[in-house]
Amino acid sequence: MAFDIDMIKKVYANMTTRVDAAREVVGRPLTLTEKILYNHLWEGKAQQAYSRGVDYVDFAPDRVACQDATAQMALLQFMHAGKKTVAVPTTVHCDHLILAKVGAEKDLAVAKQQSSEVFDFLSSVSNKYGIGFWKPGSGIIHQIVLENYAFPGGMMIGTDSHTVNAGGLGMLAIGVGGADAVDVMSGMSWELKFPKLIGVKLTGKLSGWTAPKDVILKVADILTVKGGTGAIVEYFGEGATNMSCTGKGTICNMGAEIGATTSTFGYDDSMRRYLSATGRQDVVDAADEVASYLTGDPEVYANPEQYFDQVIEINLSELEPHINGPFTPDRGTPVSQMKVEAATNEWPLKVEWGLIGSCTNSSYEDMARAASIVNQAVEHGITPKAEFGINPGSEQIRYTIERDGIIATFEKMGTKVFTNACGPCIGQWDRAGADKGEKNTIVHSFNRNFSKRADGNPNTHAFVTSPEMVAALAIAGRLDFNPLTDTLLNDKGEEVMLTAPYGDELPKRGFDVDDNGFQAPAADGSSVKIAVSETSDRLQLLAPFDAWDGKNITGAKLLIKAFGKCTTDHISMAGPWLRFRGHLDNISNNMLIGAVNAFTQNTNSVKNQLTGTYDAVPAVARAYKAAGIPSIVVGDHNYGEGSSREHAAMEPRFLGVKAVLVKSFARIHETNLKKQGLLGLTFADEADYDKIQEDDTISIIDLVDFAPGKPLTLEFAHADGSKDLILANHTYNAGQIGWYVAGSALNLIAAEA
């Protein structure tokens, strides 16, 4: 059984009593978000969360999901927790370590051979600790979760920022670092700062070329990449109920791109249809008994301004298809404006590649709608101008669309069908010619389009749009093609206009699959052996980080002052570096190599104050560490935006960085720093960022008085003998200070085992 119906029924039984109690305490109607949060409060912690603006709150998630790249480090940490089995249902999904190059069959075979050591490790650890294991080729974690595990009203955490995809089935699904996952897998509570609430009212109905993807592209344009930080987004209105479940998943998935903690929708008929189609009628029956608890109270949606901190309204009937980018997912351009925008900004107009898939848009409906555009081109004799590739979301999706002729339609245009895996979305793409660094344009239905992310080329202009728009733009071969108004020439010289896409929400003949790739864990894993070679360059057993010595930090060197956008891709790149995700020493060689040095505007080149020369960031950090000298990193706004990868926190910790001082943090990264025993600090006065000089020596002069709500004072001693005292704020509560004192949160878990 893919889901635990008894666990789900227990969640619903608790919901009726806990939500009623919460409503009585707060004395007002509740949003869906509040209902799920209140139902999942850690026992004994209910009262602390009944008012907005409280500090960190302890929750009890229902399950955990990990993808292979982050699962390695998460499970290496869990091995130190001293537990015999996981305390909540947990799964591991092998979707990141498969390079897209030739096509599904060959690429998967190569990945299994090259990463066999890692896959074997994950399989054996899962088997030992009662974890469900999804083999390479089975599919992308978030699509599999939606198909098998997500349920309305549930709460889950996952070691990937796009865990939020499960909000399409009415969950609160939240991306976290591996240390957070270890907490929950170990049977402990999970801590989250009680969020703000953003309500998005959807009116009207999608039609024509407009897709669910355009909703979140519009929201990203409105809120920007940091506008949702510290908030949960709740969608409602007739436009929401008129949308497919997988369309809702797409919207929630890309909520990670606005910094939102998560996003969700209320339980409705589209969820009933999807649950039933994926073999979960038992969940429908259970959910129907508590249906009113699985959506916001009617009064909330009738007067949203009274219950949400911010309300956005979007009329789907008026919404245009959007094309967001380049280099950031929040730069939105309606298709009708692209001709002007592209010309004004001198974006390369020729589209080289169109890519469909990733966890964001790889459902049956996505593939069917895109295929309907491809089919039109084939029937009208239109030759595609760009190369085309797809990544089905799961083996169940791939098997079904092959059965229904959708793959055959794609292949008529020479489409490369890649493995059921992340592929180009996360830089796992061996794109021919990318190493030349030529300026070019690609369009994709992924979620992120940061510089270098897809193919490693900083000059690739990547634009995010819906699968059907990807198909149209790839066929036309031009970024400024508007399928609503423009025509294409066929092989007879005739002008042809593409008609609006169409695709079934769910397969008429139902889903089908031969082997979905799932491995159930052993009933008793106590005898399972986990071997990690001491000479391996892929896996390395972890040694605990040192506890704090109780003293102020003195004589630290500035490692880098990062300028502008510094995402987790900049701090710990993916792509070819994914192979080292289970080896902390080796992967630390990519630490901050993508960050821009504020003093030189170069990447991976910082001044070594011991020698006066410039060297790679990891090399300078290792030099300071070898000399027993601590170092400090300084950054700009929204530092750590993007992936949940905790490697971006573990690498600095491993290489001797003691503190990260920035203008503002992305939520997950700040938590990851805390979990790993680092100081995550923000400027009390952002203008102080400009006072920091390249040769600075830094001391935190009042760390011995580290306490909740008490700012810390940093002394920056400059090369000319002058000094600046800079005040830094922090959000550490007493428990989190305990992590710092112990050296990491994991050290505390191990000590209590």
N, C-alpha and C positions, 0 to 999 in steps of 0.2 A: 504494500500500500504506500502510495507516494505521500499521503498526508495522514496526520493523526487526528481522526475525527473526535476521539475522546478528549484530547487536549483542546480542540476547538470548542466543543460543547462546554467544557469547563470555563473557558474564556467568556463564553456567552452567558453562562449561569452567573458568573461573578459580575458581569457587566450590568445586569438588571438591578442588582442590589447596590453596587458601588456607584453607578451613575446616578441613581435616585438619591443616594446619600449625598453625593457631591452637589447635585442640583439644589437640595434642601439647604446645604451649608452656604453656597454662594448666593442663593435666593434669586436666581435668574435662569433663563434658558441657556443651553450649552451648545457650543459648536461641536462638530464631529471630532475635531482635533482634541478638544478638551475631554470628550467622553472616552476616547481611546487612552489618552494620557492618564486620566484619573483611574481607569480600570486597570492600568498596569503599574500603578505606584507600588513600590516595595512595601511589604507588610510593615505597618507601624509608622509609615511616612506620609500617610494621606493628608493630614492636616496642613503640612508645610506647603503643599502645592495648590491649595484652593484659592489662591489669589495671584493675580498677575504680578510680575516684577520680583518674584522670589528668586533666591540664588539657585544654586545647583540642587537638583532633585534626584532621588534614587528611584529607578524603575526596574521592572522585571520583564524583559523581553521574552517572547515566546520561542524564538529560534535564532540561529546564527547561520550565515552563509559566507563562505570564503572562496575567492578565486585563487588559482594556483600560484600566481606571482606573489600575492600577499599572504597566502596560506602557509607558505614555507616558513616565514618568520613568525607568524602567529603560532604555528604548531611547535616550532622550536622553543618558543616561549612557554607554551602550554606544557611541554615536557618537563619544565622546571617547576610547574605548579604543584606537583605531588599528588595529582588526582588519578584515579583508576579509570574514569570514564567521564565523558562530558555530561553536564547537568541538564542541558536543554538540547532539543534536536538540532543537529549541526550537519552541514554538508560542505564538501569541497568540490570545486568545479575546475576542470582543466581546460581553460579557454585562452590564456594569455601567451603561452609559450609555443605557438604555432605560427610560423612565418608564411605569409601569403606570397607566392612567387609564380608557380606554374599552374596549380589547380588543386582541388581538394585531395584527391587520392595521393598524389605524389608528395604534396606539402605535408600531409598528415603523417605519411610514412617517414619522411625526413625528421619531423618533430619527435616522433616516438623514438627514433634512433638517437638523435642528438640529446634529448632531454630524458632519456630512460631513467637515469639516476634520480632525477627529481620526481618523475611520475611514480617510480617505485617507492620512493620515500613517502610521498603523500598518500599513496595507496596503503602502505603498511601502517603509517601513523593513524590513518583513518580507521583501519581495521582494528587496531589495538584499542582505540579510545571510543569506539561506538559511533563513528562519524560516517555518514553516507558519502560515497565517493563517485563522482561523475567523471568518467574516463575522457581522455582527449578525443575530440571529435563528437562528443555528445551534445555540445552546444555552448552557448554563451550563458554565463551564470544567471543573469537577470531574466532572460527569456525562460530558462528552465525553472527558475523560482516562480515566475508568473504562471507557468503551465502546471506546476506540481505542488507548490507549497504556500503561496500567498493566499490569504483569506480576509474577507471584510472584517474590520475591527481588530485585527491582530497588530502586534508590534514585533518587529524583527530588527536586528542589526547585521551589517555585513561589512567585510573588509574591502569595500570598494565604494567609491563615492556615488556610483549609480545604483546602489542598492535601492534607492528611492523609486526605482521603476515599479516596485510592487504596490505603490500607491494607486496604480491603475486598478487594483482590486480592493481598494478601500483600506489598505493597511497604513500604519505609520512605519515605514521602512527607512532606516537611517544608516548612512555610511559612517564607518568608524575606523580607527587604527586597530592593528592586531592586538595591542595590549588591552583595549576595551573588550574585544572579542574574548580574550582569555579570561577576563573578569567573569563574563556571563557563562562561558563554558565551564568555569570553575564553580559555578553556583553562587556567585556573588551578585550584588546589585550593580546596575549600570547607571552612571551619573550623567545628567544632562542639565544644562542651564535652562530653566523654564522659558520656552520660546515666546516671541511675539507672534501674533496671528495676522496673516495677510489673507484677505478674502478676494477671490477672483470670480466675479459674476459673469457667466457666459449666457448671452441671450442669442436668439436667432438659431440658425442651423447652417452647418457647413454644406457647401455644394460646389459643383464644378471642380476647378483646379485647387481649391483651398482644402487643406488637410489639417488634422490635429497638430502636426508639426508646426504649422503656422501660428497656432495659438501660443505655444511656448516661445517661438521666435519673436513674436510681438511682445510677450511679457518680458523677455530678456532685453529687448530694445527699451522698454519702459523702465525697468528696474536696474539695469546694468548688472555686471558680474558680481557686484557686492550688495545690491539692493535688497536681497533676501537674507542676508547674513543674520543669524540669530532668530530666524522666523520659520514658521511652518505655513505653507501655502495651502489653502483649502478652496477647491473649485466647486461651484454650485450653479444652479440655474438651469433653465430649459436647454440651453446649449450643451451643458454637461451631460444631461440625461439622454440627449439625442446622439451621443457619441459612442463609438465602440469601446469595449474594454481595453483592447490593445492600443487604441488611440489615446485613451487616458494614460496608459503606461508610458507612451512616448512623451506626453506632456510632463508627467512626474519625473521621468528619467532626466530630462534636460533642466529640471528645477535645480539640479546640482550646479548648473552654469550661472545661476543668479546667487549662489552662495546659500540657498535655503537649506535648513536642516532636513526638511523633507517636504513632500507635497502629497495631497490625497484627494479623493472624491468620495461622495456618499454612495452607499449601496443602492443599486438600481437594476433594471432589467438587463442591461448590457452585461453586468457582472453575472447575473443569473445564467444568461445564455453562455457566457464563456466558461463558467465553472461546470456547467452541465456538459458542454462540448469536450472539456478536458477530463471527463470522468469523475467529477466531484459533485454529483447530485446530492450526496449526503451533506455536503457543506451548504448547498442551497437550502435544503430542508431545515437545517439547524439555524441558518441565518434568517430565514423567513420568520421564525418564531420570535426573533428579537429585532426585526427590521427597523423599527423606529429608533432603536438605539445605535444603528449603524449609519446614521446620517445626522446632520445637524438638526436641531429643533426648528420647526417651521417659523417661529418668531425670529430666529437668527437670520434666516435667509430672506425674510420679509423686510427686515430692518438691519442690514448687515453693518452699517456704520456704527451701530450701538454695541456691536460685539467683536468687531475686528479692529486691530490697530491701524490697518490700512485697507482700503477697498479699491479694486480696479474693476472696471466694467468693459467688456469687449463684446461687440455685436458680431457674431460669427457670420451673419448674412452679408455684412459689409467688409469682412476681413479679406485682404488680398494675400495671395501667396507671397512669402518672404524669402529672401536670400540673404543670409547673415554672414558677415565677414568683410575682409579677410583678417586673419590673425587673432580674432576675438569673436566669441559667439554672441555678443550682445550688440554688435553693430548691424542694425537691421535695415534692409532696403526692400520695400515693396517691389514686386516684379515690374510694375509700370514705371518705376523710377530708375531702374537699373541702367538704362541707356545713358542717362545723364550722369548718374553717380560714377559709373565705370569710366566714362570719358573724362569727367572732372578729376578723378583720382588716378588716371592713367593705369588702371588695372588691366592686366593682359586679358584680352577679349577671347582668345582662342581657348576653348576648354579641351584639355589633354585627356582627362580621365573623369568618368562618372562612377561613383562607388555607392552601393546600396547595402545596408546591413548594420552591423554593430548591435549592441544591446538596445539601441534607441529605436530603430526602425527595421525589424527583421521578422515581423509577424507574417502570418498567412495573408492578411489584408494588405499589408505593405507590399509584399511580393506580387500579389495579384494586381494591384492598381498600377504598379510600375510596369508589369508585363503587358497590361492593356495598352500602354503607350508604345511599347516595343512592337507589339503585334500590329498596331496601326502602321508603323513605319515599314514593317516587313510587307504587309499587304499592299501598300502604296508604292513599293519600290524605292524607298528612301534609304540611302546608304549612310550609316552613322559616321559622324566626323571624329568622334572621340572614342577612346578605348573604354570598356565597360567591365565592371566586376561586381559580384554580389557575394555576401556572406550570409547564408541562412542562419536564423537564430538558434535553431536546435536541430537535432537529427529528426525529431518528429515533424518539424516544419519542412525540412529538406525532403524527407520521404514523401510527405503529403503533396508538396508542390511538384515533385517529380511524377507522382502518380497522376496528378491532375493536368499535366502537360505544361505547367508554368516554366519549369526549367528548360524544356524543349523550346519554348518561345524565346527565352533569353538567348539560348545557344544559336538560334537562327541569325542573331546579330553578332556572333563571335564573342559573346559574353564569357568571361572567365568566372567559373563557379568555384569560389574558394571554400576552405574548410568551414564547418560550423564553429566559428571561433571569432575572436575580436579582430585579428588581422590588421589592416591598414589603420583602423580607428585608433590603435594604441602604438602605432609606429612599427608594427610587425608586418612590414611590407618591403620586399626586395624589389623596389621599382627600378626598372632599367633606366639608366641615365640620370638618376637623382643625384649621383655624386658630382655631376658637372656643375651643379648649383645654378642652373639657368632659371630665369624669371619665367613663371608659368602659372596657369590656373587649373585647379581641379574643383569639382563640385561633389559633395557627398551628403549622405543623410545621417552622418554621425552626430556626436554632441559637442565635440571640441575641435577647434581649428587653430590652436596655438602654433606659432612659428616652429617649424621642423617636426611637428608632431607626427604627421602621417608618413613622410618619406625621408626625413632628416635634412631636407633642403630648405634653408632659411628663406629662399626666394619663391617657394611654392605658395601661391595665394590660394588658400583653401576656403571654400564657401559652403555653408551649411544650409540645406533646404530639404524639402520633402522628397521621398523616393520617386514620386511621379514627376516632380520638377527636375530631379537628377536625370531621369530618363530623357525628358524632353531636351534639356540643355546638352546632354551628351550626344544625342542624336543630331541636334542642330550644330553642335560644336562651337557655340558662341555663348558667352556669359550674358550678353544683353538680349538674347532671344526671349520674346514674350509669347508663350504658346496661346495666350488668350486673344492676341491680335495679329501675330506674325505668321507667315507661311513658310513652307519648305519646298525645295525643288526635288521632284522625284527623278527616276532614271529616264523618264520620257520628257523631261523639261517642264512638267506641269507643276503649278503651284498647289500645294496641299496644306490644309490647316488641320492640325491635330484636334481631335475632339476631346472633351473632358474625360479623365480617367475613370475607370470603374473596376471594382474588385469586391468579391464577397467578403463580408466581415468574418465569416467562418466557413470552412469547407462544407459544401452541400452533402458530401458523402462522409463527413466526419473526419477526424484526424486518424492517422494510421502510422505505424512504425514497426519495423522488424526488431531492431535491438536499440533501445534508447541509450545504452551506454552506462547504466547505473550499476554500481557494486554495493550491495548491502554489507554492513560491517559484521564481523564475527559476533556471535552471541556472547562469547567470553574471549576477550582479546588479551587476557593476562599472559598467555604464552607467546604472543606475537613479538618477534624480535625486530628492532629498528636499527639498522646498521648505517653509520655515517663514517666514511673513510676519512682518516686524518689528512690524507693527501688530496682530497677532493677540492676542485676549484669551484664547485657548484653549491656545496653544502658545508656548513661549519657549525658545530655545536656552540651555543652561546655561553659566555662567561658573564656572571652578574656584574653590573656596573658598580663602581665604588660608591659607598655611602658618603654623604656630605661630612666634611671634617669639622663642621660647626664654626668655621672661621669666615671672615670676609674674604672676598676674592680680590687679590692684589696683583699688580704687574701684568695684567692680561694684555695681549696684543690685538689690535684690530685685524681680523682676518680679511673681511671684505665689507665694503659699504655698497650694498646692492642698489642699483638705480632702476626705478620703474617697475614694471610687471615682473614678479619673481614667483612663478608658480611652482608646484611640486615637480613639474617637468624640468624646470630650471635647476631645482635643488638636487633632484635625483632622477635623471633621465630614464625613460623606458627604452623601447626599441631594442637594440643589441644588448643593452645592459640588463634586460630582464633575466638573462641566463644566470646572473649572480645574485638574484633576490634571496637566495638561501645562504649566502656567504657574506657576512657583514664586512669582513676585511676587504674582500675584492670589490664589492659594490661601492665601498666608500671612496674608491678611486674616481667616482663620477660626482662627488659632492660639490654642488654649486658651480659645476663647470659651464652651465648655461646662463648663470647670473651675470648681469652687466656691471662691471666695476665703475662706480660713480666718478672716479677720478680720471679714468682713461677712456671710458666708454667701450672698453674691450671685454671679451668674455674669457674666462679661464686664465686670467693673468692678473696676479696680485703681487704686491710688494712684500718680500720677505724682510722683515725688519732686522733679522739677524745678519743678513748678508748684504742688504741694500739692493738686491737684484729682484727681477720679476720671474715668477714661476707659476705653474698650475696651482689652482686653489687647494686641491687635496695634498699636493706636495708641500706647500707652505704649512698647511695644518699639521701634517706629519712631522715637519721640522720643529714646529713649536712644541708638539706633544713629546717628541724625543728629548727636547731640552727642558721638559718639565714646566713649560710656560703655557698657561691657559690662554684661550682666545675667545673673541666675541664677534658675532655677526650683527650687522646693522642692515635694516631693510626699509622698504617703502610701504605703501598702502596695500592692504589685502594680501599680505605676505603668506605664501603657502596655499594660494588658490589652486583648485583643481583636485587631483586624485587624493584618495585617502591614504596613500602609501606612507607607512610610518618610517620607511627607510629614510625619508627626508628629515626625520627627527633623530633616528638612530645613528645615522652616519656622522652628523656633527657631534653627537654625544661620544661616539667611539673615537673620533679624532681630536678630542680635547676641547671642543667648544663648550663654554660654560653658560653662555646666555645669548639670546637672540632679542635684539632691541629694534622695534619697528614702529611705523606709524599706526598700522592696524594689522590684525591677523584674520585669516580665514579660519572658521570654527574648528574644523577637524585638525588642522595642523597645530593650532594652539594647544588643543587637548593632547595631541601626540607628543609635543614637546614636554608637557607636564608629566605624562606617563613615563617618559624615559629619563626623568630626573634633570631636565634642563630648565633654565629660567626663561620663560617667555614674557617679555616686557614690552610696554608701549610708551612712547614719548608722552609725557604730560603736556608738553608744548611741542607740537609737530615741527615748529620752526627750528628746534634744537638739532634736527637732522642735519641742517646746514653747518652746524658748528664742528662736526666730526671731521677730523683731518686724517690723511693717509698714514702718518707715522705715529698715531696716538697709542699711548699706553693707558690702560683702563683699570680702575679699581671700583668695586662695589663696596662702599665704605660703611654701610649699615646693614649688611646682610645678616649679621648676628641678631638683629631685631626683626627678622622676617616674620610678618604676621598678616592675617587677612585684612584687607582694606588699607594697609599702611604702605605708601609708596617707598621705593628704594632710591637711593642717591648714588649716581655713578660719577666718578671723577675722571675726566678725560685730560690727560697730561699731554700737551703738544710738544713737538720737537723744538720749538723756540723757547721752551721753558714756561709758557703760559698754561693756564688750566681753565677748564670749564666744568662746573658742577651741573649735572643734568638730572632732573627728576623723572623717574619712570614709574608708571602705574602697572598693576598686575591684577589678575582676577583669581588668584589662588585662595581657596578656602582652607580650613584647618586640615581636612583630609588630604587635599592635594599638596599642602606643605609637608604632610607626612610622607608622601611619595618622594618629594625632593630630599628630605632628610634621610630616607632609606636608600636613596640612590636610584630608585625607580619604583613604579607601582608593582611590578612583578616581584621585586625583592620582598615587598610586604606580603604578597600572596604566598610566596614560597615559605616565608617565615611562619605563616599561620597554618600551613598545610599539616 
